[in-house]
Amino acid sequence: MTNSWTAAGGLVVLAVIFALLAVLYWVGAIQFLTSSGHGPHHTHGFLFGGLAVLSLVAANFARPKNLPDL
């Protein structure tokens, strides 16, 4: 797998989407997507927050690295 800015950028965009979903679940704004249908769902918020962090870690690994000239 080659490192590219496109893959890293895509993972950052995915992280932003996951972070937005985490906040929306945390405050209960999208409770219609859950089985119980009411109130905030902190577990879903933690899940999507974790996915956002993992996406940023993956983006760090996916970006091209500048190697110093020796």
N, C-alpha and C positions, 0 to 999 in steps of 0.2 A: 504494500500500500504506500503510495507516495503522499507526501505532505502537500497540502495546497491551501491557499487562502479561501478558496470557494467552499471547501468542506468545513474549515474553521468558521467561516461566516455563517454557513447554514446551521452549524451547531449553536452558535451564539443566538441566532434568531429563534431556534428551538428552545433555548434556555429562557429567552424573554417570554415566549408563549407559555412555557411551563410555570414561570414565576407569576405571570398574570393569572393563570388558572388557580395557582396556589392561593393568591390573595382573594380571588373571587369565592373559592370554596371556604376559606377561613372566615369571611364575613357573611357567608350564607347567601350570596347574590345569585348563585346558580344551583340552588337546591333542587330544582326540577330534574337535574341529571342524576340524582341519587335515588336509591330505593325507598328511603323513608320520606323524602319529599319535603322536609321542613327543617329549619334551623341551620346553623353553621356546621360544617363537617371538617373538624380539625384534622382527622386522620387523612382525609383526601388532601388537605392543605399541606401537611407534612410530606406526603407522598410526592406531590408535584413540586414542592420546594426542593426535595432531595433530587428529583429528576433534573431540575434546573441546575443545581450544583454539579451533578454528574455530567451534564451537557457542557458546562463550562470547562470542566476538567478534560473532557474529551476534545474540546476545541483547542485547549492548550497543547495537547499532544498532536493534534492534526495540523497545526500551523507550521509553516516552514521555519526552521531555526537558522539563524545567522551564525555561522561558525567563524571564530576569530582566525585571522591569518597568522600563521606561526613562522 
